[in-house]
Amino acid sequence: MLTTVDSAEAAAALARGAVEARLAACAQISGPVTSVYRWKGALETSQEWQVLFKTTSGAYPALEARLIADHPYDTPEIIATQVVHGSGDYLAWVAAEVVAG
C-alpha cells in the first residue's frame, strides 16, 4: 500500500502509527521525490515523500481508514497493489506482524 505526503516528518508519523497499530509489518519512506500533477485546474510540481506499507489485504480497510484520518492532504493518494509472488518466509512474517482491523 502506498501514499505520499509533503514532509519527512508527516511520512514518519504515518509510518510509525501504522506499524505501532499493527496495521503494517513495515513501512518504508523514500524521498524526496518530485511529483508533477494537475490540481484544481493548475499544473503543480512539488517535493513529496512516499510511504510504502507492507500489509495484508485483510488489514487494508483499517489501514486506509487510519491514513485518511491522519493524512495531511484533503485527497490523499492511497493505492494498493497485489503481491503476485514473494518469498514465503517474508510473506509469513508480514502476516504474523499484521493484526487485521
C-alpha positions as CSV (number, residue, x, y, z in Angstrom):
1,M,0.0,0.0,0.0
2,L,1.4,3.4,-0.9
3,T,0.8,7.0,0.0
4,T,2.7,10.3,-0.4
5,V,3.0,13.3,1.9
6,D,4.6,16.7,1.9
7,S,7.3,16.2,4.5
8,A,9.6,13.6,6.0
9,E,8.0,14.3,9.4
10,A,4.5,13.5,8.1
11,A,5.8,10.4,6.4
12,A,7.5,9.2,9.6
13,A,4.3,9.8,11.7
14,L,2.1,7.8,9.3
15,A,4.7,5.0,9.1
16,R,5.2,4.8,12.9
17,G,1.4,4.9,13.6
18,A,0.6,2.1,11.1
19,V,3.3,-0.2,12.4
20,E,2.6,0.6,16.1
21,A,-1.1,-0.2,15.5
22,R,-0.1,-3.5,13.7
23,L,-1.8,-2.4,10.5
24,A,1.5,-2.8,8.7
25,A,4.5,-5.0,9.4
26,C,6.9,-2.4,8.0
27,A,6.7,1.0,6.4
28,Q,9.5,2.3,4.1
29,I,9.9,6.0,3.5
30,S,11.5,7.2,0.2
31,G,12.1,10.8,-0.7
32,P,12.1,13.4,-1.5
33,V,10.6,12.6,-4.9
34,T,9.4,15.1,-7.4
35,S,5.7,14.9,-8.2
36,V,4.1,16.6,-11.3
37,Y,0.3,16.7,-11.3
38,R,-2.8,18.7,-12.1
39,W,-4.6,20.0,-9.0
40,K,-7.7,22.2,-9.2
41,G,-7.0,23.1,-12.8
42,A,-3.4,24.1,-12.3
43,L,-0.2,22.2,-13.2
44,E,1.8,21.7,-10.0
45,T,5.3,20.4,-9.1
46,S,6.2,19.6,-5.6
47,Q,8.5,17.5,-3.4
48,E,6.9,14.6,-1.6
49,W,7.8,11.6,0.4
50,Q,6.5,8.1,-0.4
51,V,5.5,5.7,2.3
52,L,5.2,2.1,1.3
53,F,3.3,0.0,3.8
54,K,3.8,-3.8,3.9
55,T,0.4,-5.1,5.0
56,T,-2.2,-7.8,4.2
57,S,-5.4,-7.5,2.2
58,G,-7.4,-8.1,5.4
59,A,-5.9,-5.1,7.1
60,Y,-6.4,-2.8,4.1
61,P,-9.8,-1.3,5.2
62,A,-8.4,-0.4,8.7
63,L,-5.1,1.0,7.3
64,E,-7.0,3.0,4.7
65,A,-9.3,4.5,7.3
66,R,-6.3,5.4,9.5
67,L,-4.4,7.0,6.7
68,I,-7.5,9.1,5.7
69,A,-8.0,10.2,9.3
70,D,-4.3,11.1,9.8
71,H,-3.2,12.3,6.4
72,P,-2.4,16.0,5.9
73,Y,-3.9,16.0,2.3
74,D,-7.6,16.6,1.5
75,T,-7.4,13.9,-1.2
76,P,-4.6,11.6,-0.3
77,E,-3.1,9.1,-2.7
78,I,-3.8,5.7,-1.2
79,I,-3.3,2.8,-3.5
80,A,-2.7,-0.9,-3.0
81,T,-1.1,-3.3,-5.3
82,Q,-1.4,-7.1,-5.1
83,V,1.6,-9.2,-4.4
84,V,1.7,-11.8,-7.1
85,H,4.9,-13.6,-5.9
86,G,7.1,-13.2,-2.9
87,S,9.3,-15.0,-0.5
88,G,7.3,-17.4,1.6
89,D,9.2,-16.6,4.7
90,Y,8.8,-12.8,4.2
91,L,5.1,-13.0,3.5
92,A,4.6,-15.2,6.5
93,W,6.4,-12.6,8.6
94,V,4.1,-9.8,7.3
95,A,1.0,-11.9,8.0
96,A,2.3,-12.6,11.6
97,E,3.0,-9.0,12.3
98,V,-0.2,-7.5,11.0
99,V,-3.4,-7.7,13.0
100,A,-6.3,-7.1,10.6
101,G,-8.8,-4.5,11.7
